[in-house]
Amino acid sequence: MRKAYTTIFIASLTILVLCSSALVWGTPIVNQLEKRGDTVVDLVDGVLHNIGKATFFTPENASEGGTEGSCGKSESSTSRIVAVNSEQYDPSMCGKKVLIRHGDKETIAEVRDKCPGCKKGSLDLTIIVFEALGELDTGVLDITWCFINTSDCVPKNGNGGDGGKKNENDDETT
């Protein structure tokens, strides 16, 4: 009788171990959302992106910061630029290009300012950049973004993410 209980116990234990293993091995090793330090990032096509919200601003409006951004360059509503949230902003970001995605749309803009009212992971976009991703009436978009040519951050469409359009008012920086 004792041998029967031992056999049943071992069989039950084996089934439990096999089921647990299937659950562990069936779970992706890298979750779609990961936390790295204090920065929340999204794994999109194997590339880590910042996750946040996009809002828009008008540099010509003095109450929104004025025409000279934190990077010291002149800004206008037709410039393809962004302001990075204060928590992540660093002057070394000035002039760097960022790839911004919302749903199946993407665009590229240059960091030229800091956004004191934006939460970590979020960007403030000029109207022309915002409209490349969504309607102004929306006001706020869920976005992911990364610095171009870092961590394999490249546009999907191969044309710079902005339809190949350049604005004559923009400064070329590399």
Disulfide bonds with the S-S distance in Angstrom:
Cys71-Cys94 1.98
Cys115-Cys118 2.11
Cys146-Cys153 1.80
